[in-house]
Amino acid sequence: MKKQFRVARTGEIPVGKGHAVEVNNRMIAIFNVDGQFHAIDDMCPHMGASLAAGELDGCVVSCPLHGWRYDVTDGTWRDNPRVSTDAFPVTLKQGEIFVEMEIKDEDSAGEQS
């Protein structure tokens, strides 16, 4: 089952920056690319660094640990598109950012719609 979770207000994430937030027991990185918000798994699959702490250049975030580059729109690794991290749909409602995730029924506590 898919649920939407409120993760932040639009004004909390400056243009060109990322923000890590826990959603449904998982760390998600939210990025503001020129007013468009994107969400991917916050953990770099290479060594586990926070992608939200990485340098954002357009739609590409560089892992702060070893520089692996991911497209924040779909989670693909720029150096090998066969590798990716999870990406999540983002919706804006009245200045609030919501991320949609697949959850189990017993994980539905804290949901927002």
Summary of the structure (lengths in Angstrom):
residues: 113
radius of gyration: 13.4
end to end distance: 13.0
largest distance: 38.1
contacts: 336
relative contact order: 0.26
helix: 8%
strand: 50%
